Amino acid sequence: MAAVLVLIDHPGAALHKSHRELLTLATTFGDATVAFIGDLNEQVLQELGARGVSSVYQPAASDVDDSLVAGKVAFLTEVVRSVAPAAVLLGNTFEAKEIAARAGIQLSSGVITDAVAIGEDFTVTKSVLAGSYAVEAKVTTGTPLITVKANTVEVAPVGNGAMPSVVAVDSPTPANAARITGRTTKPASGRPELTEARVIVAGGRGVDGNFTPVEELADALGGAVGASRAATDAGWIEHSAQVGQTGKTVSPQVYISAGISGAIQQKAGMQTAKVIIAVNKDADSPVFEIADFGVVGDLFKVLPQATAEILKRRS
């Protein structure tokens, strides 16, 4: 049975859904081990054991977070050299992709990003060219480092595994690494992380600066709020909400597009959604070409009606 290493980076008090997906995927190949960055509490450690993890590796030093990603890369590469896994699985965030790329260079190993499925021989399926094609790729040199899109794996139920062993790894941060001089905590919105959300409601140029109906529908559905580049560039919403070729790539169960034309740059970030619902006043908008359901109408009328009906049915 192959040993697969999963990188878990600062989950907080509990594992995120994306972490559970990676662990589920890892255990399908054999033994799962974890390279863990952050505070490891007993609850998280117990869940890791219940999900089939045999060993958890942590940085011996406390300065891993004092640099941008150099410290995390140094730690991951040391764990890979020690464990010699068949593959390494990471999340699909911008930072995870950078960690994978840097580690790939240090390990002389191939890197594949945006995976939506992984075969028994670690052949990776990914969607490319704005979702126009599905391709298969396989690392042929070194240890495969694969970043996996969220919401592509059905999380397995927890089992009755034993508490995993915890191993400290000495991995000095490079002296020339860029250092972090300060941090500002982002206010909590109460909504799920955009890349992990099962439901996303996204607004574009058509919201004309007013994201209220988008946010209200997202809250009614327990989803996240996304946006097109036009909306973020206009300053209507923070850039972290951008979905698309130059923003975040998402794979929710339901993606609701409101007031977004659906140009190829937008499609590149959301076309792998299971169900796409489009709301746009322009019946000729490109978004309707990829939508499973479309509503030609004013989003300021359509979205509030949908929100009211959802809340009514829940009451």
C-alpha positions as CSV (number, residue, x, y, z in Angstrom):
1,M,0.0,0.0,0.0
2,A,1.3,3.4,-0.9
3,A,1.9,6.1,1.7
4,V,0.5,9.5,0.7
5,L,1.4,12.7,2.5
6,V,-1.2,15.4,3.1
7,L,-0.2,19.0,3.9
8,I,-2.6,20.6,6.4
9,D,-1.8,24.3,7.0
10,H,-3.4,26.1,10.0
11,P,-6.8,24.5,10.2
12,G,-7.6,26.3,13.5
13,A,-9.7,24.6,16.1
14,A,-11.1,21.9,13.7
15,L,-10.2,20.5,10.3
16,H,-11.8,22.2,7.2
17,K,-13.9,20.3,4.7
18,S,-11.1,20.6,2.2
19,H,-8.7,18.9,4.6
20,R,-11.1,16.1,5.1
21,E,-11.4,15.7,1.4
22,L,-7.6,15.4,1.0
23,L,-7.5,12.8,3.8
24,T,-10.3,10.8,2.2
25,L,-8.4,10.8,-1.1
26,A,-5.1,9.9,0.6
27,T,-6.6,6.9,2.4
28,T,-7.9,5.4,-0.9
29,F,-4.3,4.9,-1.9
30,G,-3.1,3.3,1.4
31,D,-1.5,4.8,4.5
32,A,-2.1,8.5,5.1
33,T,0.5,10.7,6.8
34,V,0.2,14.4,7.5
35,A,2.6,17.3,7.5
36,F,0.9,19.7,9.9
37,I,1.5,23.4,10.3
38,G,-0.2,25.3,13.1
39,D,-1.5,24.5,16.6
40,L,-2.3,20.8,16.9
41,N,-5.1,20.4,19.5
42,E,-6.3,17.1,20.8
43,Q,-9.6,17.3,18.9
44,V,-7.9,17.6,15.6
45,L,-5.3,14.9,16.5
46,Q,-8.2,12.5,17.4
47,E,-10.0,13.2,14.1
48,L,-6.8,12.6,12.1
49,G,-6.5,9.2,13.8
50,A,-10.1,8.5,13.1
51,R,-9.6,9.3,9.5
52,G,-6.8,6.8,9.1
53,V,-3.7,9.0,9.7
54,S,-0.8,7.0,11.2
55,S,1.8,9.7,11.7
56,V,1.7,13.5,12.0
57,Y,4.8,15.6,11.4
58,Q,5.2,19.1,12.8
59,P,8.0,21.7,12.6
60,A,10.3,21.5,15.5
61,A,11.0,25.3,15.4
62,S,8.4,28.0,15.9
63,D,9.6,30.4,13.2
64,V,7.8,28.7,10.3
65,D,5.2,31.4,10.1
66,D,7.7,34.2,10.4
67,S,8.4,34.1,6.6
68,L,6.0,34.1,3.7
69,V,6.2,30.5,2.4
70,A,9.9,29.7,2.6
71,G,9.5,28.2,6.1
72,K,6.6,26.0,5.1
73,V,8.5,24.8,2.0
74,A,11.5,23.9,4.0
75,F,9.4,21.9,6.4
76,L,7.4,20.1,3.7
77,T,10.6,19.1,1.8
78,E,12.2,17.7,4.9
79,V,9.1,15.6,5.6
80,V,9.0,14.3,2.1
81,R,12.7,13.3,2.2
82,S,12.0,11.6,5.5
83,V,8.8,9.8,4.7
84,A,9.4,9.2,0.9
85,P,5.7,9.1,0.1
86,A,4.2,7.9,-3.2
87,A,2.6,11.4,-3.6
88,V,1.9,14.7,-1.8
89,L,-1.5,16.2,-1.7
90,L,-2.2,19.9,-1.0
91,G,-5.1,22.2,-1.2
92,N,-5.7,24.4,-4.3
93,T,-5.2,27.8,-2.8
94,F,-2.7,30.3,-4.2
95,E,-0.4,29.7,-1.3
96,A,-0.6,25.9,-1.5
97,K,0.2,26.1,-5.2
98,E,3.3,28.3,-4.5
99,I,4.4,25.8,-1.7
100,A,4.0,22.9,-4.2
101,A,6.0,24.8,-6.9
102,R,8.9,25.7,-4.6
103,A,9.0,22.2,-3.0
104,G,8.9,20.7,-6.5
105,I,12.1,22.6,-7.4
106,Q,13.9,21.6,-4.2
107,L,12.8,17.9,-4.6
108,S,13.3,17.8,-8.4
109,S,9.8,16.6,-8.6
110,G,6.8,17.3,-10.9
111,V,3.8,19.4,-9.8
112,I,0.2,19.2,-11.1
113,T,-2.3,21.8,-10.0
114,D,-6.2,22.0,-10.2
115,A,-6.8,18.3,-9.9
116,V,-10.4,17.2,-9.9
117,A,-9.7,13.4,-9.8
118,I,-6.7,11.2,-9.2
119,G,-6.3,7.6,-10.5
120,E,-4.7,4.6,-8.8
121,D,-1.4,5.3,-10.6
122,F,-1.6,9.0,-9.7
123,T,-2.8,10.0,-13.1
124,V,-4.5,13.3,-12.6
125,T,-7.6,14.6,-14.3
126,K,-7.9,18.4,-14.6
127,S,-10.1,20.9,-16.5
128,V,-8.2,23.3,-18.8
129,L,-8.9,26.1,-21.2
130,A,-11.8,27.5,-19.3
131,G,-13.3,24.1,-18.9
132,S,-13.4,23.3,-22.6
133,Y,-11.3,20.2,-22.2
134,A,-10.6,17.6,-19.6
135,V,-7.0,16.3,-19.7
136,E,-5.0,13.7,-17.9
137,A,-1.5,14.4,-16.6
138,K,1.0,12.3,-14.7
139,V,4.3,13.2,-13.0
140,T,7.2,11.2,-14.4
141,T,10.0,12.6,-12.2
142,G,10.4,12.5,-8.5
143,T,7.5,12.6,-6.0
144,P,4.2,13.9,-7.4
145,L,3.0,17.1,-5.7
146,I,-0.7,17.5,-6.5
147,T,-3.0,20.4,-5.5
148,V,-6.7,19.3,-5.4
149,K,-9.7,21.4,-6.0
150,A,-12.2,21.6,-3.1
151,N,-15.6,19.9,-3.5
152,T,-14.3,17.2,-5.8
153,V,-14.2,14.4,-3.3
154,E,-17.0,13.0,-1.1
155,V,-15.8,13.1,2.5
156,A,-15.7,9.6,4.0
157,P,-17.2,9.1,7.5
158,V,-14.8,8.9,10.4
159,G,-13.6,5.5,11.5
160,N,-12.1,4.2,14.7
161,G,-8.4,4.6,14.1
162,A,-5.9,4.9,16.9
163,M,-4.3,8.2,17.9
164,P,-1.5,9.0,15.4
165,S,2.1,9.5,16.5
166,V,3.5,13.0,16.4
167,V,7.0,13.6,15.1
168,A,8.9,16.9,15.3
169,V,10.9,17.8,12.2
170,D,13.9,20.1,12.2
171,S,13.6,22.4,9.1
172,P,15.4,25.7,9.4
173,T,13.9,28.6,7.5
174,P,16.4,29.9,4.9
175,A,18.2,33.0,6.2
176,N,17.4,35.0,3.0
177,A,13.6,34.3,3.2
178,A,11.2,37.3,3.1
179,R,10.0,38.0,6.6
180,I,6.5,39.0,7.8
181,T,6.6,42.2,9.8
182,G,2.9,42.4,10.7
183,R,-0.5,40.8,10.4
184,T,-4.1,42.2,10.3
185,T,-6.9,39.8,11.2
186,K,-9.6,39.8,8.5
187,P,-13.1,40.3,10.0
188,A,-15.2,37.1,10.1
189,S,-18.1,37.2,7.7
190,G,-19.8,34.0,9.0
191,R,-19.8,32.7,5.4
192,P,-17.9,29.6,4.2
193,E,-14.5,30.0,2.5
194,L,-15.1,30.8,-1.2
195,T,-13.0,27.9,-2.5
196,E,-14.7,25.4,-0.1
197,A,-18.3,26.6,-0.3
198,R,-20.9,24.2,-1.7
199,V,-23.0,27.1,-2.8
200,I,-21.7,30.4,-4.3
201,V,-23.7,33.4,-5.4
202,A,-21.6,35.7,-7.5
203,G,-22.3,39.2,-8.7
204,G,-20.8,41.2,-11.6
205,R,-21.0,44.5,-13.4
206,G,-24.8,44.2,-13.4
207,V,-25.0,44.7,-9.6
208,D,-23.9,48.3,-10.2
209,G,-22.2,48.5,-6.9
210,N,-25.0,47.0,-4.8
211,F,-24.1,43.5,-3.6
212,T,-27.0,43.4,-1.1
213,P,-29.3,41.0,-3.0
214,V,-26.3,38.8,-3.8
215,E,-25.3,38.6,-0.1
216,E,-28.8,38.1,1.1
217,L,-29.4,35.1,-1.3
218,A,-26.0,33.7,-0.3
219,D,-26.8,33.9,3.4
220,A,-30.2,32.3,2.8
221,L,-28.5,29.4,1.1
222,G,-25.6,29.1,3.6
223,G,-23.2,29.9,0.8
224,A,-20.3,32.2,-0.1
225,V,-20.3,35.5,-2.1
226,G,-18.2,35.7,-5.2
227,A,-17.6,38.4,-7.8
228,S,-16.3,39.0,-11.3
229,R,-13.2,41.0,-12.0
230,A,-15.2,43.9,-13.2
231,A,-16.9,44.1,-9.8
232,T,-13.7,43.8,-7.8
233,D,-11.8,46.3,-10.0
234,A,-14.6,48.8,-9.4
235,G,-14.0,48.5,-5.7
236,W,-17.5,47.1,-5.0
237,I,-16.1,44.1,-3.1
238,E,-12.7,42.9,-2.0
239,H,-10.4,41.2,-4.5
240,S,-10.4,38.0,-2.5
241,A,-14.0,37.4,-3.7
242,Q,-12.9,37.3,-7.4
243,V,-13.7,34.1,-9.3
244,G,-12.1,33.6,-12.7
245,Q,-8.9,33.2,-14.7
246,T,-7.1,35.8,-12.6
247,G,-9.0,35.1,-9.4
248,K,-10.0,31.9,-7.5
249,T,-11.1,28.7,-9.1
250,V,-14.1,27.1,-7.5
251,S,-16.1,23.9,-7.8
252,P,-19.3,24.3,-5.8
253,Q,-22.4,22.1,-6.0
254,V,-24.4,25.2,-7.1
255,Y,-23.0,28.4,-8.6
256,I,-25.4,31.3,-9.1
257,S,-24.2,34.0,-11.5
258,A,-26.0,37.3,-11.2
259,G,-25.3,40.2,-13.6
260,I,-22.1,38.5,-15.0
261,S,-21.7,38.3,-18.8
262,G,-19.8,35.0,-18.6
263,A,-16.8,35.8,-20.6
264,I,-14.1,33.1,-20.9
265,Q,-12.1,34.6,-18.0
266,Q,-15.1,34.1,-15.7
267,K,-15.9,30.6,-17.1
268,A,-12.3,29.5,-16.3
269,G,-13.0,29.9,-12.6
270,M,-16.4,28.2,-12.2
271,Q,-17.2,25.9,-15.1
272,T,-16.6,22.8,-13.1
273,A,-19.5,23.7,-10.8
274,K,-22.1,20.9,-10.6
275,V,-25.0,23.2,-11.4
276,I,-24.8,26.7,-12.8
277,I,-27.7,29.1,-12.6
278,A,-27.5,32.4,-14.5
279,V,-29.5,35.6,-14.0
280,N,-29.0,38.3,-16.6
281,K,-31.1,40.9,-18.3
282,D,-29.3,40.2,-21.6
283,A,-30.7,37.0,-23.2
284,D,-27.7,36.9,-25.5
285,S,-25.2,36.9,-22.6
286,P,-22.5,34.2,-23.0
287,V,-23.2,32.9,-19.5
288,F,-26.4,31.2,-20.8
289,E,-24.3,29.0,-23.0
290,I,-22.8,27.1,-20.0
291,A,-25.7,27.6,-17.6
292,D,-27.9,24.6,-16.6
293,F,-30.7,27.0,-15.7
294,G,-31.1,30.5,-16.9
295,V,-33.3,33.4,-15.9
296,V,-33.6,36.4,-18.2
297,G,-34.5,39.2,-15.9
298,D,-33.4,42.0,-13.5
299,L,-31.3,40.5,-10.7
300,F,-32.7,43.2,-8.3
301,K,-36.1,41.6,-8.8
302,V,-35.2,37.9,-9.3
303,L,-32.8,37.5,-6.4
304,P,-34.9,39.0,-3.7
305,Q,-37.9,36.8,-4.8
306,A,-35.7,33.7,-4.6
307,T,-34.4,34.7,-1.2
308,A,-37.9,35.4,0.1
309,E,-39.2,32.0,-1.2
310,I,-36.2,30.1,0.4
311,L,-36.7,31.8,3.8
312,K,-40.5,31.1,3.5
313,R,-40.0,27.4,2.9
314,R,-37.5,27.2,5.8
315,S,-39.8,28.8,8.3
